């Protein structure tokens, strides 16, 4: 039986590869939320700019990161949102969602 060689020589390389995979997943999750917020998942015509989520949801930490990075802004919730905050995509977030590589 032929043994498949391990492409990683050290635990550090394995850890770095896992971190890179996590970073790629995180970037994909962020892009998905931005595009969903703008209504771009089913086409290329932007028709909204909002995303509602709250603490405890799987989206919460991702949206908080988007706010920290200036890609989304948080607005207070209301009865309509069940008290959860509303998040809107900023101009920088819109550039990211559309695939622009220009960031300041």
N, C-alpha and C positions, 0 to 999 in steps of 0.2 A: 504494500500500500504506500503510495506516494504521500509524503507529508507536505502540507502547504506551509510555506514559510511565513513567519510573522513579519509584517512590514514595519513593526516598531521594535527598536532595539532596547528601549529603556522604559520604565514606568512613567518618566517625565514626558516621553513622546506619546504614550498612550493617553496621559492626562491632557496634553495639549490638543490631541486629535478630538478628544471628547469635548473639550472646551470650544473648539472650533465648530463642532457639530451643534452644540448648544447655541452658540452665537448665530449660526445660520438659521436655526429653528426660531430663535427670538426675532430675528430680522423678518422672517417670513410671517410670524404672528403679528408683528407691528404693522407690516404692510397690509395684511389682510384687514385689520381693524381700521386703518386709515381709509382704505378703498371702500370698505363696507359703510363707513360713516358718510362717505361722499356719494354712495349709491353706485359705485363703479364696478361692482362684482358681476352684474348682468349686462354690462355694456360699457361704453366709454363716454356716456353723457352724464355729467354730474347733476344730480337733481335734489340733493339734500346735504346737510352738514350737521349731523348730530349722532351721538352714540350714548346710550344710557347703560350704566352698570353701577354696581355697588360693592361694598366690602363683602368678601366671601365668595364672589363669583370668580370663575377661572380667568376672566378678562381683566379683573381689577389690577393685578400687579403689572400687566402689560400696559394698560392705559395710564397708570401712575408713572411708568417709565417714559411714556410718550409725553406726558405733561412735563416731567423733569427735563426732557430733551428739547422742549419748546415746540414739539410737533402737534400738540393738542393743548387746549385750554379748558379748565373746569368751570362750570357754571352751577349755581345752586339748583337743587332739585325742587320739585313741586308736587302737588297732588297728582298731576298728570303722570309723573315719573315714579310714583310711589315713594317719593322722598329721596330717591337716588339722584346723584348729580348727573348733569348733562355735560358731555364733553364735545367740543367742537374742534375741527381741524384748523390749525393756523396756516398762514401762507407758506411757512417753511414745511409744514406737514403736507400741504397740497403738492409742493414740489416733490417731496419724497414719494407721495402716492402716485404721481404721474411719471416717476422714474428719473427726475432731474438729478444730475450729479453735482449741481451747484448748491453748496451749503456755505453759510457764513458762520 
